[in-house]
Amino acid sequence: MIDPLRFPHLARIDAPADLRRLAAAELPALAQKLRAYLVESVATSGGHFAANLGVVELTVALHYVYDTPSDRLVWDVGHQCYAHKILTGRRDRITTIKHKGGLAPFPSREESAYDAFGVGHSSTSIGAALGMAVAAQRRGNPQRTVAVIGDGAMTAGMAFEALNHGGELAPDMLVVLNDNRMSISENVGAMTRSTTHRPRERPDGGEDGSARYRENGFVPAKLFEELGFRYTGPIDGHDLPALLAALHALRDRKGPQLLHVLTTKGKGYPPAERAQVAYHAVGPFDPLTGVALKSTRTAVTYTEVFSDWLCDMAAADPRLCAITPAMREGSGLVRFSREYPDRYFDVAIAEQHAVTFAAGLACGGMKPVVAIYSTFLQRAYDQLIHDVALQKLDVTFAIDRAGVVGPDGATHAGSFDLSYLRAIPNLLVMAPSDEDECRRMLTTAFLHKGPAAVRYPRGSGIGVVPARELAPLPIGKAKLRRRGHGIALLAFGPMLEPAAAVAEALDASLVDMRFVKPLDEDLLLELAASHEALVTIEDNAVMGGAGSAVGECLHAHGLRTPLLQLGLSDRFLEHATREELLALEGLDATGIEASVRGRFTHLLAPASLSNVG
């Protein structure tokens, strides 16, 4: 619960209606306390941080001027929404964000009427708000609609598709461009270097002659006006009186409007202002110093394995180049970007372009590696099929955050990649069970003449030290880890570790499948003939996943060996730790053993009955 003595203004705000009862002169003090409360809260729980600090004044002003939730407020890249959640009845639960049973990490329509549109991926706000504005107009509903876009989201094609359409339909709506010159890291692309010096309109109809804006440059007014949006700005996004004046002036204007505000990511917390990239998302930290609390992690992460492999392979092959859709830090490309800047391409938040650009590089004789999260590759599925796989182009996909991801919730879960990848012809698909296999699979993918994908989980490996050599694996060959009796457990990727404990408990055979496509059919058929049942285990949707591939193989050969397929159930995963989610889905050792026992009790000797924990 909030301390009303330390946060007297904020303690009285249980909903935006309470905020609107305050005098405008009280709002700067409220914003100051809101920022302090945000610092303390995220320091306790961890979460997205710097972007939220940058929109405190903007959030206060929007809820003060607009009659939310009747008026619709649509956030982009939802890691800007913490201050919004605090002001909309979720203040006392903000420290539960990203935790099991707690607040969602991003806006969620199921969580609050104030969250007009669910979001996790970027650049959707203008399109969604346009739809809402057109629906309101067609139904004679007087509600107003506002989209807040920023943190690099304006670089994506979806944003400009929506602007183009919005200028034609011309409904009453406002787009707020929160320009903090940042994505997760620094913004890239020609848009960020625009230096058009056309005078800008202020809300009062005058011209803004600020030397700061003339010198530093900004997104050109002419571009938006040619698209049909009346441009206002840029204004200081931390100046509450200026924000209130602008929003009041724009609220009742007819037609599409765009307000350009300049903010500072990490505003008001010096460590975050100095290191905006490092403080984009944080774990628990000391709010006085900004120093992160010590981590207990000992093993390297799969992302670190990829990072080291990429630089080592780049040294061995000058044709290698790496592509990221604005995820340099998260995908492990920082070191590569420094050591091989001429072979590093950040295409901004543009996943579709990233894949087609890679296809073009491959046509030109380069060997591109696309480093991308599983959830973001979904946005480029058509390009993966048509532009890469159909043409058998030599592109390697390093797919991070595959399977059960955890605290970022359903929008960031990598639950579907095995299902959507294995359906594509010409594509090699691998899933490593440890750090050394990850390095060897990346080498296999890179040396393979054609498209190949390696999908690996978020977080640390199991402690296996990768060999330094760049040695590939034999394509399509699994590895029998344990020869047992009766039941064979076929584990894909990180599911090998819990499956190993179950295999010991049940005296079952254990296979590290390694390849999802192509399967090791020779070993699979031998196991089907020598065992009474097979069990597939994967951290992917069970529908259409690796287990389905095994079932299809058995069916194609006319085999009726009983098959139990374990994987993620037919639902979106909530936010919790990876370990909690695996347990909920029955994919920890205890859950796997319980499922095997429940299905194949008649095959298990009494002496083998035990419980793995």
N, C-alpha and C positions, 0 to 999 in steps of 0.2 A: 504493500500500500504506500502511496505517496505521502511524504511528510508535509502536512499543511503549513507548518512553521517555516520550513525551508523553501517551499514552493507554493506560496499563498495564492498567486494568480492561477497557476496551473491546477491546483487542487480543486478549484471551483469549476473547471471545464470538464464536464462529463459528456458533452456533445457540442457540436458547432453552434447550436442555438444559444448555449451559455457564452460562447466566445462573442457572438454578435451582440450581446447585451453590454459588453465593455465599451468604454469610450475609445475612440481611435488613438488617443494619446497614451492609453495604457498598453497598447499592443507591443511597442518596442521592449518594454520590461517583461512582458509575457514571452516574447520570442527569446530573450536572453535566458530566462529560466527554462524554457522548453529545450534549448540547446544544452544547458547544463544537465538537465534530467536525461536527455538522450545520451550524453557522454557517460553518465553513471550507469545507465541501464545496459548499454552495449558493453561497457567494461565488465559488467557482471556476467552477461550471457554470451557475448560474442555476437557476430552478425555483420551485415553490411553497415558501413560506418560513414566514410568520408562523403559519399553522395548525399546521405541524409542530412549531414551537417550543412550542406550547401543549399538546401531548399527550405530551411526553417521559416524564414521571413515569407517566402513565396507561399508556403503551405498555410501559414496564418492568414495572409492576405486573401487567398482564394476562398477559404472557408468563411472569412469575414464578409466578403463582398457577395458571394454566391450563396443561394439558399439550398445548400446541400442537406439531405440527399435528394430533394426534389430536382434541383439542378444537378446535372451529371458531371462528375469530375473523373476523367480517365487518365490514369498514370501510365507512362511508358517505363521500360526497364524498371520493374517494380521495386528494385532495391532503393528507390527514393521515397518509399512510402511510410517509413517509421514515424515521422512527425505526424503524418496524416492519421496513422493508427492511434497515436496518443491522443489526438484531438477528437477522435470519433468513438469514444467510449471504451477504448482498449488500453488506456493509460496504465492501469494497475496490473495488466498482464503482459506488458511489453517485454519483460525479462524472460518470458516463456517462448519468445519467438524462435522458430526453428527446432524447438524441443518437442518430444513426443507429447501429444495432447495439448500443446500450446498454440500460440498464434502462428498462422501461416507466414512464411518468409516474404511473400509478395501479396498484392491485393487479391482477395478471394471473394467472389460473389456469395459463396456459402457462409462466409464468416461475418459479413456486415453489409447492410443496405448502402453504406457509404462507399463500398468498393463497387463501382459501377461496372467494371470489367476486369475479369481475371487476367493476369499477365505474369510472365516469367521470361519469355523471349522478348527481344526488343522490336521497336519500330511498328507496333500494332496500334498505338493509341489514336493516330489520326484517322485510320480506316474505321476503327470501332466507333470513335466519336462521330465521324461522318454518318455512319449508319444510324446512330442514335438521333442525330440532328434531323436527318431526313425523315425518320419515323415520327419524330415529334411534330415536324412540319406537316406531314401527311395526315396526322391524326388530330391536328389542331391543338396540340399540347403546348402550353407556354413555357415549358421547362427549357433551361439554357444548357448548353453542352460545351465543356472545356476539355481539351487534350493537352497534357503536359508532356513534352518530349525533350529529351536531353541525354547527357552522358553518351554521346556519340551515336545515338539512335537515328539521327537525321541523315546519316551517311547511307542508310540501307535503302534499297530500291522500293520496299514496301511503303516507306514514308512518302516518297515522291509519286508513287502510283496513287496514293490516297489524296495527295495535294492536287494532282492533275485532275482526278475525278471530282474532288471537292470544288475546284474552281469552276467546273462545268455545271454542277448541280446547284452551287451557290446557296446553301442553306445558312441560317444564322448559327454560327459557331465560332469559337475562339481556339486557336492553337497557341500555346505558350511554348516558345523555344527557350529552354533553360540551357544557356550556352556557358558551360564551365571549361571549355577547351579541352575536355577530357572524355575518354571512354573509361575503361578500367585503367589503361595507361593513356599516354598522350594521343589525342586525335590525330588521324592520318588522312591524307587525301587532299585533292585540290580545293575542295570546299573550305577546308580549314585555313587555306592560304589566301582566300579572297581579299582583295584590297580595294574594292569599289568604294569610292568616296562620295557617292550621291547623298545629298542631305536627307536625313531621316525625319519623319514626322513625329513630333511629340504628341501626347494625348491632348494637349491644349491647342494643337494646330501649328505650333511653332517649329523651329528647326533645332536639331541637336548638333551643336558644333564642338562637342567634346574632343579635345586634343587626344585624349587617351584612345578613343575609338578610331580617330583618323590615323593614328600612328600604328595601332595594333591590328587593324583590319577586322572584318566581320562578314557574316553571310550577307550577300548583297540584297538590298531591298527590292531591286528590280526583278530578281529571279522570282521571288514570291508573288510580286504584283503581276508578273506575266502569267503566273499560274492561277491568278484570280483571287489572291488573298491580299487584303489591304494591310500594309505593313506599318507597324508602330515600334519605335525603338532605335537603337538599343537603350535600355535603362538599367540602372544599378539594381540587381535583384536582391540586395541586402538593405536597400533603402525603403523601409515600410511606407512612409508617406508617399513616395513616388510610385510604389507598387499599387497602393490603394487608389491613388488618383488615376493611374492608367486603367486599372480594372473597372473602376466606376465608369470611366468614359467609354470603355469598350463593351461593357455588359449589355447595353441596349442597342448597340449598333446593328444594323441589318447587314446580312451577307457574311462571307468568310473573313475572319480577322486573324492576324498573326502578331503576337506581342513577343518581341525579342528581349530577353533579360540576360544580363551577364552576372554570373555567380562564381564563387570560389569553392571548389570542392574541398571539404574539410574545414570550412569557414568557422572561425571562433575557437578552434582547438589547435594550438600551435604545432604539436607533433604531426597532426594530420594535414595541416596546410603545407608543412615543409616536405612531407613524404606522402603525397596524395595517392600514389600507386600502392604503396605498402599498406595504407590504411583504408583501401577500398573495402576490404572485408577482413575482419579480425577475429581472433579468438579472445577469450577473457584477458584483460590487461589491467595494469595499475592506472587508474584515471589521473593520478597526480603526475606521473612521469610518462605515461604512454607506453611503458615497457610491457611486453607480453609476458604472461605467466609462463613458467617453465613447462615445456612439453615432455611427456614421458616416452615419446616415440624414439625407437632405436633403429629399426630397419629403414632402408631407403624407400621412397615412394616409387610407384610405377612411372609417374611423371618424370622423376629424376633419372630413372633407368632410360627412358626415351631421350631425355635431354643429352645424356652422355653418349648414347648410341648415335644420335644425330650428328654430333660434332665429330665423333670418330669416323663415321661413314663419310661425312663431308670431306675429311682429310684424305680418305682413300679414293673418293670418286668426285672429280670436279664438276660432274654433271648434276650432282644433287643440289636441289634448292628446296626451301621450306616455305610453306604458306600457312598463314593463320587468319581467321576472320576476327581480328581484334581480341585475341586471347593469348597474347605473348606470355604473360606471367602464368596463367592457369595451365597452359599446355606445355610449359617447360621450354620455351624458346628464347629466354633472356640471354643465356650464354651464346647460343648460335647467332642471335642477332648482333652480338658484339664481335664475335670472331669471324663471321662470314656475312657482313652487312650487304654485300653485293648479291648474295644469294638468298636473302631473307625478304619476304614479301608479306606485309600486313595489309590486307585488302579492306580493312575496316569491317563494320558489321554487315557483311555481304556474303553469306554462306554460299548462295547459288553462284555468284561470280567466282568465289574461291575455287570451286570445283571445275567450272568451265575454264577458268584461267589456267588451272593445272593441266587440263586436257590440251589447251593450246601450247603450253610449255612442252608437254610430252610430244606433241606433233613436231615441235622444233628441235627435238633431240635431247632435251633436258630430262632429268629424272626427278619429278616433283614429289615431295612428301607433304600431304595435307594433314596438319595437326588440328584436330577438331574434337569437340565433345560429342558423345553419342547423341545427346538430345538436339544439338545444333545441326548435326548431319541430316537429321530428319527434314530440315528446311531445304535441303539441296538434293532430295531423292530423285527428282526428275533428271537433274544434271548428272548425278551418279550413274543413272541408267543410260540415258541417251548420249551424253557427251563423253563418258569414259568407258563404261562396260561394253556398250554396243560396238564401239570402235576398237575395243581391245587395247586401249592405250595404257602406257606404262606409268601408272600413278599409284603411289603407296598412300594408304589412309591409316594414320595413327590415331585411333579412336579412344580418347580418354573418357573417364567418368562413365564407363559402360556398366550395365547391370544396376545393382542397388547402390544408389549414390548417397542418400541420407538426408541431412538437414535442409537442403534446398527444396525438397518436396517433389511433387508430381511433375512440375514443369521441367525439372532438371534431371529426372530419373532416366537412366539409359536402359529402360526395360525392354525395348523392342528391336534392338539392332540386329541380333541374330536372326530374328524373324524376317526383317526387311532386307537384310543383306543376302541371306541364303537363297532368296527367291530370284536373285539376279544372275543371269548367265555370265560366264567368263570371269567371275570374281572369286578369288581365293580368300577364304575367311578363316582366321585363326584366333584362339583364345588361350593365353598363357596361364599356367597354374602357379608360376613363381617368377622371380626377377630374372633369373638366367634364361628361362624359356622366353620371356618377353624380349630380351635382347636378341636371341637367336631367331625368333619369329619376325622381328623387324628386319633383320638381315635377310631372312627368307623372302619376305615380301618385296624388299628393295631389289633383290637379285632376280626375282621372278619376272619374266618378260610378259607383262600384262598387269591388269588391275589387281590389287591385293589389299586386304584389310586386316589389321591387328587390333582387337578390342581388349582393353584392359581396365581394371577398376580404379576407382579413386582411392587414394591413401597408400599406406605402407604395404610392402610385400611381406613375405613370411620369414625373411632373414637369409635367403639364399644369395650368396655373392655372385654376381654375373661374371663369367669368364671374359677376359679382355679381348680375345680374338673375335673376329666377325664371321662366325661360323653358322651357316644355314642349317635348317632341319630338312630331312627328306620329306618331300611334299606328300601329304595325305597319309602319314604314318603316325598312329597312336603309340602309346607306351604302356605296356602291362606293368603295373607297379606291384601287384600282389596277386598270387595265384591261390584262390580259395576254392570253396565248394558250393554248389547249389545256386547261388545268386552272384551275378556280376554287376558291380556298380560302375557305370560309365560317367565319369565326371568331366565337365567342361569348364576350363578356366579356373577361377579361384574356388570353385566348389570342390576341388580335389582335397583341400585340407580337411574340411569337416567330413567328407566322404571317407577319408583314410581312417579316421577314428571309428566310423561305423563298420568299415570293412574288417577291422581288427576285432570288434565286438561280435560280429556275426560270422566270422571266418569266411567272408565273401571275397571274391576276386575284385580287384580295383584297377581301373584303366584311366589313365590320363589321355583323354581323347585328342587334345591338341587342335585338331582340324575339324571345323564344322562343315567346311566345304573345300575339298572333297573329304568325305568320311573315309576312314580306314575300313573298307568293306571286307577285306580278307580277314582281319582280326575280328570284326563284328560277326561275321558268319561262323567263324570258329567258336566264338564265345556262345553264340546262340545254339550251336550243336552240342557244346560240352556243359552247358548250364541249364538249370530248370527255369530260370527267370532272369530278366535283365531290368536294370533300373537306371534311367538317365537322370542326371542332376545338373541343373544350369541356373544361373542368376539372370534369366531372361524370361519373357512371357512364355508360358508353357504352350500357348496356342501358336503353332507355326514355328516353334523354335528348334533347337538342336535335337531335342527328344523326338519331335515330329520327323526330323530327317532320319533318325534311326528307325522309327516305325515304318516310314516309307521304304527304307532299304529292306527290312524284313518282309514286308508285304510284296515287294517286287520279286523277291526270291521264293515266295510261297511258304515262308516260315511262320509258324504260329507260336513261337516262343512267347510266353507271357511277358508283357512290357509295362512297367510302371514309369510314367514320366513325371518328374518333380521339377517345378520351376515356379515362376511368379504367377499368381492367380489372376483371374480376369477382372482386375480393378486397378485404379491408379493408386500408387503408394503415397501415403501421407508422409509428413516430415518427421523424422526421428533419426537416431544414429543408424549407421549401416548395420551394426550388430543387432539392434532392436528390431529393425525391419526384417533381417534374415530370420530371426526367431519367430516373428509374427507370421512369416510366410512358410514356416516349417522347413527352412533351409539351413539351420544350424545342425550340429551333430545330433542333438536330442530329437529335433523334429524329423530329420531324415530317418533315423532309426525307428521312430514311432510309425512313420508312414510305411516303411518296409515291413515292419512287424504286422501292421494292420492288414496289409495286402497279402503277405506271404507267410503267415504264421505256420502253415502246414509244412513249409520247407525248412524251418529253423529247428535245429536240435535243441532239446531242453537245456543242455549244458551251455549253449551259446547265449541264453537269455540274460541280458545285462542292460545297463543303462549308461549311455555315454553322456557326460555332462560337460 
